[in-house]
Amino acid sequence: MPAYSHTTFNYMKYITLFLLILVFLYGIRQRTQSPSVLTSSALYERELPIYCVDTKEPVVALTFDSAWGTEDLDIILSILKKHNAPATFFVTGEWATKNPDAIRAIDAAGHEIGNHGNSHKHMPQLSKEEMAAEIQGCHNAVYAITGKDMTLFRAPYSDWNEEVVNVAHAMGYSAINQSVDSLDWKDYGVDSIIRTVCEHKNLENGSIILLHNGSTYTKDALDVMLTNLEQQGYSFTSLSSLIYTSNYYLDHTGKQFLKK
């Protein structure tokens, strides 16, 4: 047996540790990309949804999650038209199937329709195949009504993990969260919605604002809220016009930047 010096022994120990770390990291990477669902085209800088976008333009994007009720939709669409404010409605497949006229009205008004899953499930609790089925189920339901493909996905409950983002990307979707949550679903009242949005610490150029149709007070707060935002110097843009779909990176907060 050859005799090794103490220095040689330490050197080999560090080499072994380095190799073990590489094996560990490779294993993590493999677990986050299942070949049965994900493809080589789904390569992104960070496995996060987009919370907001870096831009010098004083614009914000309005989004509505739609899973319950339609009784306030006409009023919301009328207020958006008054302010010349495009919005994105993230609908569930079940809501779309139950309310095809609502989908047509949103589409006819020139707003975007986004994918909110088929049945409003907590996506991280599902397998990759079940995640894909939720996204595809909603996609099929909306396509059957509008004949249009969707490209924007928001997870129900804003509940994300890396696998949800990976699956959405692999299916051709941008993963969208929000930086300003109105908390309108908590039914705190009209003034609460207005203050929460218009005085939000994250309100800035490129903010993505979350609202809900079907909530008790949203329709009553919306006109004043939009007026307040306009008085602050903001105008409204569609999500598809705001976000980048290539040549971008996200920081640790989910803010999207265009690569220089």
Order of alpha helices (4+ residues) and beta strands (2+ residues): alpha-beta-beta-alpha-beta-alpha-alpha-beta-alpha-beta-alpha-beta-beta-alpha-beta-alpha-beta-alpha-beta-beta
